[in-house]
Each structure stands twice: as C-alpha cells, then as structure tokens.
Amino acid sequence: MQDQKTRRAALQAAGLAAIAPLGLGLGSRRAKAQDKLAPAMVMYQATPKDGQKCSGCLHFQAPNACAIVSGDISPEGWCAVWAAKPA
C-alpha cells in the first residue's frame, strides 16, 4: 500500500512538472501582449516636436493608438520613442 502511494505521488509530481512550463508560457504571452508604456513614461505630448509627430511614427496605429504607448494618441502628438516610418 505504501508503495502505491509513493508511486502515485511521484507520477503526480512528474505530471505537474511536465505541464508547468506550458501554463507559464501562455501567461507570459498574454501579459506581454497587454503591456504598454504610460504616456508620462515616454514624455508624450499632444503636439509635434522638431517636425516629428505620431502620424509619421513607425509605432502609430491610426486613427489614435500606438503599438507601445497606452491611451488615446493624437496623430499630431510626439513622444521619446518616436521612430520614423520606413521610406
């Protein structure tokens, strides 16, 4: 009887160890997809700076979003992670 309990416990532990990375991987992907920077973290402003504006940025998603900054983003805005769209 003791042998069965030990074997069962070992099999259960092995099963949990085998599937644990799968669960962690799914959670990580979900979290990364939702993570965006706060506008204040990137010095976002609703006006252009030195001729650079969000509508000309690689990260801008029309009509008013950004791939890496959260919240409503003005096409006329600017932030420190501005990157020119490829020509």
C-alpha positions as CSV (number, residue, x, y, z in Angstrom):
1,M,0.0,0.0,0.0
2,Q,2.8,2.4,0.9
3,D,4.5,1.6,-2.4
4,Q,1.4,2.6,-4.4
5,K,1.1,6.0,-2.5
6,T,4.8,6.8,-3.2
7,R,4.5,5.8,-6.9
8,R,1.3,7.8,-7.3
9,A,2.9,10.9,-5.6
10,A,5.9,10.6,-7.9
11,L,3.7,10.3,-11.0
12,Q,1.6,13.3,-10.0
13,A,4.7,15.4,-9.3
14,A,6.2,14.4,-12.7
15,G,3.0,15.3,-14.5
16,L,2.8,18.7,-12.8
17,A,6.5,19.4,-13.6
18,A,5.9,18.5,-17.3
19,I,2.9,20.8,-17.8
20,A,4.0,23.7,-15.6
21,P,6.2,25.4,-18.3
22,L,3.2,25.2,-20.7
23,G,1.0,27.2,-18.4
24,L,3.7,29.7,-17.6
25,G,4.3,30.3,-21.3
26,L,0.7,31.1,-22.0
27,G,0.5,33.6,-19.2
28,S,3.7,35.3,-20.3
29,R,2.4,35.8,-23.8
30,R,-0.8,37.2,-22.6
31,A,0.9,39.7,-20.3
32,K,3.3,40.9,-22.9
33,A,0.5,41.5,-25.4
34,Q,-1.2,43.8,-22.9
35,D,1.8,45.7,-21.6
36,K,2.1,49.2,-22.9
37,L,4.0,52.2,-21.6
38,A,2.2,55.0,-19.8
39,P,2.3,58.3,-21.8
40,A,4.2,60.0,-19.0
41,M,7.0,57.4,-19.1
42,V,7.8,58.4,-22.7
43,M,7.2,62.1,-22.3
44,Y,4.1,62.0,-24.6
45,Q,2.8,65.4,-25.7
46,A,-0.2,66.1,-27.9
47,T,1.8,68.4,-30.2
48,P,4.7,67.7,-32.6
49,K,8.4,68.2,-31.6
50,D,11.1,69.2,-34.1
51,G,8.9,68.2,-37.1
52,Q,8.3,64.7,-35.6
53,K,4.7,63.7,-35.0
54,C,2.9,60.4,-34.2
55,S,1.3,60.1,-37.7
56,G,4.9,59.7,-39.1
57,C,6.0,57.2,-36.5
58,L,6.5,53.5,-37.0
59,H,4.5,52.7,-33.9
60,F,1.4,54.8,-34.7
61,Q,-1.8,52.9,-35.3
62,A,-4.5,55.0,-37.0
63,P,-6.7,56.7,-36.1
64,N,-5.5,57.3,-32.5
65,A,-3.4,54.5,-31.0
66,C,0.2,53.4,-30.5
67,A,1.7,49.9,-30.5
68,I,3.8,50.7,-27.4
69,V,2.1,53.6,-25.6
70,S,-1.3,53.3,-23.9
71,G,-4.3,55.5,-24.2
72,D,-5.5,57.9,-26.9
73,I,-2.7,59.1,-29.1
74,S,-3.0,62.2,-31.2
75,P,-1.7,61.9,-34.8
76,E,-0.1,65.3,-34.1
77,G,1.5,64.2,-30.9
78,W,5.1,63.1,-30.1
79,C,7.0,61.0,-27.5
80,A,10.5,59.9,-26.8
81,V,10.2,56.6,-28.5
82,W,9.3,58.2,-31.8
83,A,10.8,56.3,-34.8
84,A,10.4,57.3,-38.4
85,K,8.3,55.0,-40.7
86,P,10.5,53.3,-43.2
87,A,10.6,55.1,-46.6
